[in-house]
Amino acid sequence: MVRQGSRQRHYEQEPLLDSVVTSQSDSNGSSRITSPIGPEHNPLTDRSPTSNGDSAAASRRIDVRLRFAAAVFSFAVLGLFVSTTGVIIPRLESYYHLSDLHVSVIFLVPLLGYVWAAQLNSRIHRELGQRGIAVIGPLCHVVSAAIAALHPPFPVYILSVALNVFGSGLLDGSWCAWAGAMENASTMQGFLHGGFSIGAAAGPALAGAMFDYGGAMWFEWYYVLLAASVLEMLSLFLTFRSEDAERYREDGLKDTLAPETTASTKTVYRYKVTWICAAYCLAYVGTEYSISGWIVVFMTRVRHASPYLASVSSSGFWIAQAAGRLTLGTLTDRIGVRTANAVYLAFSIAFGVLFAVIDAPVVSMLMIMLQGYSLGPAFPSCIVMVTGLLPRDLHVAAVSFVASVGQVGGALLPFGLGAAAEGLGIQVFQAVILGQLTLTLLIWLMFPRLRSASTQAENEHED
């Protein structure tokens, strides 16, 4: 049983949200994210001072806005690193004299980095606070980019990729959990992951321009990534420098329902919603990476598109996804995250059908972009659901775990598509993607409706 004094969950009021995420049901029974004190106190848009014109609170609101902006930039850097893989693989094969099988090891490395990050994320928060994440994560990016820029032997390069992914795993899980607990969480997640999509869209275009028009070697692209990582490290350290372990405990990011209820990674596994979210992330992230990884080959071989149009299709998918994340968040908050994302996934399947039946290259490019747009809120919506359904002291561990499982999908599903294409031809791309999207929608429908965080915690701890 939960102590009587713990019936009402107590959190420090982050000035960016002023409250923990809760949910309400509209007249149609659809849940949506709300705040107990009302949306008029969201400091991202509210310029009025807090109670009695407290200037200190207003100053802290500005600090949190700066932290959120730094987190968005951090996600853009994550996007740059993720999109780098596809654009440099042909050059790695040539430089290191590798076969397709040997170079494919680069797709398996992220599994190790993300799993390691998921195991250590909560511990780093407890011992070092968010400041620890803000230093360790980008430092891994800096070191890994510096190693790759030296074009070391391929095994050493692979180790640098693993280090990079470990840092990305820490940042991914931490900032997702932080934004997922905000008021208007879908909108905040949309901005956060929109930054990732912008970085992922910019990476291939910038690297391709350096390679094709500037005559740069593959490792010279890592000079750009090194500079971006240094800026990321500086911005995160400056904005999160006061968020130490003590502040983490005080702020309620480490929840205190009762002294005996200490969050741990193992505790997360006892919640059904954790496994639903993990399965969803595996299917969705795998689908996302399958599309972005194989669309260029499909467009070139099957739709006979020009190399430029095929490349634009890949970049267009990421750009449209960023647009979806930035523009659909508010609509998602209004109609409810569970209902809204189900509709978005249904639209993505419809666009996939049109992509399959209309073989004109330009139309195919437009359909893949519309598919990217409708998939924009898919991952942020999952984070909103898991942070809305789990006790807050489990958010970091849960998000880190599901993000690591998502990376498993991001490695296995594109590999599986490639294996199918090897035996049956790349034309299986359409059917495989439609099947993956359908599976993603079915898993999404398994999520329960959002309840208030206090009710969820009370019910779980009374069982």
N, C-alpha and C positions, 0 to 999 in steps of 0.2 A: 504493500500500500504506500501511496505517496503521502508525505506529511501534509497536514491541513494547510500549513503555511506555504506549501509549494503548489497548491491548486492553481494559483495564478502565476504563470511564469514571469520571471523578472529578468529583463535584459537592460543593459545600458542603452540609452537612446542614441544610436548613431545619428549625427546631425544630417547625414545624407538621407536617412529614412525616417528618423524620429520614432521608429517602432519596428518590432519584428513583423515578419510577414504573417498575416492571417488570411482567412478566406471567408467569403460570403457567397450566398447563393442568390441568383437573380430569379425573376419570375418563371424562367424556363428550367430552373433547377441546375443551372450551369454555374460551376464555381469560378470565382475570379479572385485574384490577389488584391487585398486591401490593407489598410492600416487602421488600427483601432482609433487613432485620433483624427483620421480623415486625410485626404490627399492634399488639402490646402497647406499642409505643413511640410511638403516635400522640399527640402532646401535646394534641390537642383533648379527649381522654378520659383520658389517663394523668396522674394527679396525683402520681405518684412522681417523685423527683428523678432526674436522669440519673446517669451514672457518678460514684461517690464523692460523691453528694449535691451536685453542682455547682450552687450557688445562682445563678451567673451564667447558666447554661443555662436554669434554671427561669424566671428573669426574662425571658430572651429569648423563651421559649415564650409567656409572657403578652403580650409585645409583638407577636408574630406573630398571636396570637388577636385582638388589638385591630385589627391591620391587616386581617385577614380580615373582621371585623365591619364595619369602615369600607367595605371593598369591597362587601359585601352591601348596605349602605345606599346606596352609590353606584349599584348596579344598580337599587335601588328608585326612585331619582331618574330613572334612564334610563327605567324603565317609566312613570313619571308623564309624562315628555315624549312618549314614543311614543304613549301613549293619548290625549294631548291633541288630536292632529290630528283624529280622527274627531268628537270632541264639539264642536269649535269651527268646523268647516267651514261649517255652515249660518249661523252668526253672522258669519263672515268674508264670506260671500256677501252678506249683508244690509248689513253695515257698509261694505264697499268696493264694493258694487254689481257683483258679479262673477257670471259664468256658471259652470256646472259645469266647462266646459273650462278657463276661466282659473284657477279655484281649484285644479284638479287639478295645476297646476305644483308644488304643495306636496309631491306624492308623488314627484316626480323629483329634487328638491333633495337628499334623503339620499344619492343615488348619488355626487354630487360630494364631499360631506363624508366619506363612508366611504372612498372611493378615495384621497382626499388623506391621510386618517389612516393608511391602510394603507401608503402610501409613506413616511411620516415616523416611524412608530411605532418601528421598530428604531433609527433614527438618534437619536431622543430618548432611548431607553434607553441607547445607547452614550455619549452626551454628557452626559446629566443624570441617568440612572438612573431607578428607579421614582418617585423624588421629583419628577422633572420631569413625569411623567404625572399624578401626584397634584395638581400645581399647575395645569398647563395645561388638563387636561380639565375640571375643575369651574369654572375661570375662564371658559372658553368658555360654560358653562351660565349662569353669573352674568351675563355681558355680554349674551348673547342674550336671556335673560329680561328684563333691564332694558330692552333696546331694544323688545321686544314690548310691555312694560307701558306704554310711551309711545305706543302705537297709532300708529306712523309710517305713511307711505305704504306701499302694499302691496309694491312692489319692495324697499323697505328691510326690511320684515317678512320677506320671502323670504330676504334675505341673513342676517338674524338666525337663521333656521331652519338655513341652511347652516352657520353658525358653531356652532350648538348640536350639529348632527350630527357635525361634525368632532371636537368634544370627546367626544361619545359614542363615536365610533369609536376614539379613543385609549384610553378607559377600557375599552370592551368587549374589544378585542383584548388589552390588557395584563392585565387581571384574569382573563380566560379562560385565557390562557397560563399565568399564575401558578398558578391553581387546578388546571389540567389536569395539572400536574407533581407534584401532591401525592399522598401515600399516600391510599388510599380516594378516588381522584379523582372517581368518580361521585357519591359522597356530597357532596364539597366543591362540585362543579359544581352539584349539586342545590340546595344552600343558596344558592349565588351566583345562579343563575337563578330560584330561588324568590323571591328578593328582587325581581328584575325583574317577575315575574308579579304579586306583591303590589302593587307600584307601579302596574303597568298596570291592575289591577283597581280600585284605589282612585281612580285619576285620573278616569274617567268619572263615578263615583258622587259624588265631592266636587265636581267642576266642575258636574255636573248640578244638585246641590243648591244651589250658589251661584247658578246661572242661573235655575232654576225657582222656587226658594223664597226666595232672597235678592234677586232682581232685579238681580244683578250684570251688568256688561258683560263681554264676552269677554276684554278685556285685563286685567280685574281678577283673573282666574284666574292670570295671570302674576305677580302679587304673591306668591301661594302658591308658585309654582315658583321665584321669586327667593329666597324665604326658605329653601326646601329646598336650593337650590343653594349658598347661603352656608353652611349647615350641612354640606353635602357637602364643600365646599372646606376648611372648618376641620377636619373629622374626618380627611380624607385627609392634609392637610398635617401634622397633629400626629402621626399614626401612621406616616407614611412619611418623616418629616423626615430620618431618618438614612440612608435608602436612596438614596445618591447614585451617581454613575457608577462611582466606585472600588469601592463596595460591590457594585454590580451585577456588575462583573468578578470580584471576589473570590468572590462567592457561587456562581458557576457558572451564573448565569442567562445569562451569555455563556460558552458552552462552549469548551473548549480541547482538542479531540482532538489537534491538532497546530498548531504556529504558522502553518502555511500554510492552515489551514482556517478562514477568516473567514466568518462568516454574512453574508449579504446577501439582499436581497429577491429578486434574480434566482436565487439558489441554490435557493430554495424551489420554483420552477417546474420544476425537474428531477426532482422526486419525483412518482411516479404518485399516491401517496396524497393529495397536495395537491389534485390535480384531482378525485379522487373526492370528497373532502370538500367542495370548492367546489361541485361539482354537487349534492351532497346538501343543502348549506346553501341553495343557490338554490331547490331544490324545496321544502324544508321551511319555510324562512322565508316564502317566497311563499304556501305553503298556510296557514300560521299567520295571516298578515296578511289573506289572502282570507277566512278564516273570520271573524275579528274585525271586518273591515271591512264585510262584507256580510250577516252573520247577522241584524242588526236589520231591514234592508230585506226580507230573505226571510221572516222570521217575521211581519212586518206585512202584506206583500202576499199571500203564498202561504198561510201558516198562519193568517192573520187573527187573530194574537195582539194583545193590547192593547199600546199603546206601552210600558207599564211592564214587561210580561212580555218583550217583545222586548229591552228594555234589560237586563233581568236575565239574559237568555240570553247577551248579550255579556260582561257582568261575570262571569257564572257560568263561562264558558269560561276566562277568565284566572284566576279563583280556583281552579278545578279543576286547571288547569295548574300553578299554584303548589303545590297539594297533592301532585300527582304528582311534582314535582321534589323536594319535601321528604321524601316518604315512600318513594319507589321507589329512591332512590340506594343504600341498603344492600343491597336485593335484587339490584340490578344488579351491585354489587361481588361478590356471592356467586356468582351463576350465570354471570357473564361479560358484559361490556358488549355484545359483538357479538350474542350469542344473545338477551339480554334485550331489547335495543331492537328487534330483529326481531319478537319476540313483542308488544311494546307497539304497534308500527306495525300489526301484523295485527289486534290488538284495535281500534285506531282505525278501521280499514277496516270491521270488523264493526259497530261502533257507527254508522258512516256509513251502512251499508246499512239498519240499523234506523231511523235518522233519516229515510231516504228513503221507507220503506214505511209508517211509522206517522205519520199526519198530525195526531194530537192535539197541540195546542200545548204542553201541559205535558210530555208524553212527549218531544216534540222538544227542549224545553229540557233535560230530563234527559240525553238522548242526546248533545247537544252538550257538556254538562258532562263526561260520561264520556269523550267523545272528547278533550276538553282534558286530562283526567286522564291518559289513556294516552299523550298526546303530551308530557307533562311532561318526561320524560328525553331527548327526541329530540335537542335541540340540545346539552345537556351531554354526551351520549354521543358525539356527533361530535367534540367538543373532546378528550375522553378518548382517542379513537382516534387523532386526528392527532398529539397530543402523545406518545402511546405508541409511535407508529411512526416519528416523525421525530427526528433528533438534537436535543438540547435547545437548542443555539444557534440553531435555526431556529424555535423555538416562537412567539416574538413575531411574527416576520414571517409565518409560516404562518397563525396564528390571525387576525391582522389582515387578511390577504388573503381567507381564506374568509369572514370576517365581512362584508367589503365585498361579496363576491359574493352572500352571503345577502341583503344589502340591495338588490342588483339584483333578486333574486327578489321581495323584499318590495315593490318598486315595480312591476315588470312583470306579475307574476301577478295581483295584485288589479286592475290596470288592464285586463288581458286579460279577466278575469271580468266587469268592468263593460262592456267592449265587447261581449262575448257577450250579456250581459243586455240591452243596448240593442237588439240585433237580434232576439234570441230570447225575451227575457223572463227575469226573475230566477229562474224555476223551473229554469234550467240550473245553478243553484248546487250542487245535490246531485251531479249527474253530474260537474261540473268538480272539485269537492273530492275525490270518490272517485278520479277519474283522477289528480289530483295526489298523493294519498296513496299510490296504487299505484306511481306513478313513484318516490316517495321511498323506499318499501320496496325496490324493485328496485335502486336506486342503493346503498342501504345494504348489500345483500348482496354488492356488489362489493368491499367492504373486505376486506383480508386479515386473518387472525387476528393478534392482538397477539403480538409477540416481545419479548424483552428489548431494552432500548434499546441496550445495548452491541453485541449481535449485529446489530441493524438498522444501526447506524452503521458497524460493521466491514464488513458486506457492501456497503453503499453506497459506501464510500470505497475499497474494494479493486477495484470495477468500473472 
